[in-house]
Amino acid sequence: MITLKDICFAYEDCPVLKHIDLQVEAGETVMLEGPNGCGKSTLIRILNALAFADLGTYEFDGDIIDEKSMKKESFAKAFHQKIGYVFQNPEAQLFCASVEEEIAFAPMQMGLPEEEVKRRVEDCIALLNLGSLRDRAPYYLSTGEKKKVAIASILSMNPTVLVLDEPLSGLDAETEEWLTGFLLQLKKSGKTMIIATHNHKFAGTVADRIVFMDRDHLFIRFKRDDVDRVVVTVYDIIDLCVRSAGYGF
């Protein structure tokens, strides 16, 4: 479904990503884990075609995603309907006058029939328990409520792939627990997800596969299936991967 080959990216003379290879299969939940500043958010932006690699190729469902292809309006529109991006800061993507309008915005832009838009809005409101907030302005909601609305506004597009950047950022413990459970429900339903996080416990709970990025922007891959028969903590897993790959911190 998604293949990145030899991806390199730099801000001016500062390298951020160095020769990154990554493959994500349909129905898989992949965690990009690592400390702040390791390039997770930049990689997320490339996956969403909000930035483009200086070197390497990005392939999505057999199509090459690059600056040239994204200049084609019909191609770009189709691509952005397939991959949904929930920002780290939900305020950056909430701009409508009410929660209901926010959730309806993307399906309306897709040109869906009015009845289909209404059905999707009601489904997302029910899924995320937003009924009491439907007429509220997103600006005045709590951080956790804004996060729910942001997720609903993306799920209303029914994207093939859901991408989340630090989804637990700014949430209290109760909302963190709710969101972890909700993402596990999406995973069980077969939704493909790519999630950037620096939270070890969260990554270990939700991921099918953890891809660890260190401060030198290197990838250390880890498949949970390889250790399903061993009881270890996520810290032990990462330490094992780092040592076996020959890297140190």
Backbone hydrogen bonds, N-H to C=O, Kabsch-Sander energy under -0.5 kcal/mol:
donor,donor_aa,acceptor,acceptor_aa,energy
2,I,24,V,-2.1
3,T,59,E,-2.5
4,L,22,L,-3.5
5,K,57,T,-2.6
7,I,20,I,-2.7
8,C,55,L,-2.2
9,F,17,L,-2.1
11,Y,14,C,-2.4
12,E,10,A,-0.8
14,C,11,Y,-2.3
16,V,9,F,-3.2
17,L,9,F,-2.2
18,K,217,H,-0.8
19,H,17,L,-0.5
20,I,7,I,-2.5
22,L,4,L,-2.1
24,V,2,I,-2.4
28,E,25,E,-1.8
30,V,28,E,-0.6
30,V,193,M,-2.7
31,M,209,R,-2.7
32,L,195,I,-3.1
33,E,31,M,-0.8
33,E,211,V,-2.1
34,G,197,T,-1.3
38,C,35,P,-1.4
43,L,39,G,-2.2
44,I,40,K,-2.3
45,R,41,S,-2.2
46,I,42,T,-2.0
47,L,43,L,-2.4
48,N,44,I,-1.5
49,A,46,I,-1.7
50,L,45,R,-3.0
51,A,45,R,-0.9
54,D,8,C,-2.4
55,L,8,C,-1.4
57,T,5,K,-2.0
59,E,3,T,-2.7
60,F,63,D,-3.0
61,D,1,M,-3.3
63,D,60,F,-2.2
65,I,58,Y,-3.2
66,D,64,I,-0.7
70,M,66,D,-2.2
71,K,67,E,-0.5
71,K,68,K,-1.0
72,K,69,S,-1.3
73,E,71,K,-0.8
76,A,72,K,-2.9
77,K,73,E,-2.4
78,A,74,S,-2.0
79,F,75,F,-2.5
80,H,76,A,-2.5
81,Q,77,K,-0.9
82,K,78,A,-0.7
82,K,79,F,-1.3
83,I,79,F,-1.3
84,G,161,V,-3.1
86,V,84,G,-0.5
86,V,163,V,-3.1
87,F,85,Y,-0.7
92,A,89,N,-1.9
93,Q,90,P,-1.9
94,L,90,P,-0.5
94,L,91,E,-0.5
95,F,93,Q,-0.6
99,V,133,L,-0.6
99,V,136,R,-1.6
100,E,134,R,-2.5
102,E,98,S,-2.1
103,I,99,V,-2.2
104,A,100,E,-1.8
105,F,101,E,-1.4
106,A,102,E,-0.6
108,M,104,A,-2.1
109,Q,105,F,-2.2
110,M,106,A,-1.6
111,G,108,M,-1.4
112,L,107,P,-1.8
117,V,113,P,-2.3
118,K,114,E,-2.5
119,R,115,E,-2.1
120,R,116,E,-2.4
121,V,117,V,-2.5
122,E,118,K,-2.5
123,D,119,R,-2.4
124,C,120,R,-2.4
125,I,121,V,-2.5
126,A,122,E,-2.3
127,L,123,D,-2.5
128,L,124,C,-2.1
129,N,126,A,-0.9
130,L,125,I,-2.7
133,L,130,L,-1.8
134,R,130,L,-0.7
134,R,131,G,-0.8
136,R,133,L,-1.9
140,Y,137,A,-1.7
141,L,138,P,-1.7
146,K,142,S,-2.7
147,K,143,T,-2.1
148,K,144,G,-1.9
149,V,145,E,-2.2
150,A,146,K,-2.6
151,I,147,K,-2.3
152,A,148,K,-2.5
153,S,149,V,-2.6
154,I,150,A,-1.2
155,L,151,I,-2.8
156,S,152,A,-1.7
157,M,154,I,-1.7
158,N,155,L,-1.7
160,T,82,K,-0.9
161,V,82,K,-2.6
162,L,192,T,-2.7
163,V,84,G,-3.5
163,V,161,V,-0.5
164,L,194,I,-2.3
165,D,86,V,-2.0
166,E,164,L,-0.7
166,E,196,A,-2.2
169,S,166,E,-1.8
171,L,168,L,-2.0
176,E,172,D,-2.5
177,E,173,A,-2.2
178,W,174,E,-2.1
179,L,175,T,-2.9
180,T,176,E,-2.4
181,G,177,E,-2.0
182,F,178,W,-2.4
183,L,179,L,-2.6
184,L,180,T,-1.8
185,Q,181,G,-1.7
186,L,182,F,-2.1
187,K,183,L,-2.5
188,K,184,L,-2.3
189,S,185,Q,-1.6
190,G,187,K,-1.5
191,K,186,L,-2.2
192,T,160,T,-1.0
193,M,28,E,-2.2
194,I,162,L,-2.2
195,I,30,V,-2.6
196,A,164,L,-2.7
197,T,32,L,-2.6
200,H,198,H,-0.8
203,A,199,N,-2.3
204,G,200,H,-2.5
205,T,201,K,-1.6
206,V,202,F,-2.1
207,A,203,A,-2.3
208,D,29,T,-2.9
209,R,29,T,-1.7
210,I,222,F,-2.2
211,V,31,M,-3.4
212,F,210,I,-0.6
212,F,220,I,-2.6
213,M,33,E,-3.5
214,D,218,L,-1.6
217,H,214,D,-2.3
220,I,212,F,-2.0
222,F,210,I,-1.7
224,R,208,D,-1.5
224,R,222,F,-0.5
226,D,223,K,-1.4
227,V,224,R,-1.8
228,D,225,D,-0.9
230,V,227,V,-2.2
232,V,230,V,-0.9
237,I,233,T,-2.1
238,I,234,V,-2.6
239,D,235,Y,-2.3
240,L,236,D,-2.5
241,C,237,I,-2.5
242,V,238,I,-2.7
243,R,239,D,-2.5
244,S,240,L,-2.5
245,A,241,C,-1.8
246,G,242,V,-0.6
246,G,243,R,-0.7
247,Y,242,V,-2.2
